[in-house]
Amino acid sequence: MREKIIHKSAELFLNLGFKSVTMDDIANEMGISKKTIYVHFKNKTKLVEAVTFNLFDTICDGIDDIYDNTTNPIEELYAIKMFVMHHLKNEKSSPQYQLKKYYPQIYSVLKIKQFEKMHQSVKESLQQGVDTGVFRNSIDVDFISRMYFTGMTGIKDNMFFPPERYQMDYLMESYLEYHLRAIVSEKGMTILNNFIKNQS
């Protein structure tokens, strides 16, 4: 039951926002009593925390799987983007923004976990790109990895990129191309251009 509650809550939170969804909404959607939810979660904050870190783990597992099964780091980054967008439902409700605003403590812990995971994965991916000649061998892998995380976090800031003007899919796509064009070698540029052409 705990897993079912987490799964349904994640769906509702991502579509409608952490703030909008009440415990009553979740109970009604599931056809259970609110009391049943409180057996597993002391309050809404505990539920939000469980949903957030469950989603984080799911996305991490999926990213690891992509790293193991893609042929080059350019394709890898695009595959990860698609996977994350799918799991975050295109971020209609700006979940990161809402989490930061209404559940700042959970957001702080999540951001640290995201950085640790992403920094390590991106560093490995960048190094693989350098070793295979797809990325320039002069890049500072540690610095670029940190810049990539900063940019990915930055495009989710509603103050800089208001959702009524920018769709998350467009932002991620544009940022990814911006990031890759800055670091690819000539060989990588050919792969990137072909990849973009085949995508459209």
Secondary structure by P-SEA (a helix, b strand, c coil): caaaaaaaaaaaaaacccccccaaaaaaaacccaaaaaaccccaaaaaaaaaaaaaaaaaaaaaaaaaccccaaaaaaaaaaaaaaaacccccaaaaaaaaccaaaaaaaaaaaaaaaaaaaaaaaaaaaaacccccccaaaaaaaaaaaaaaaaacccccccccccaaaaaaaaaaaaaaacccaaaaaaaaaaaaaac
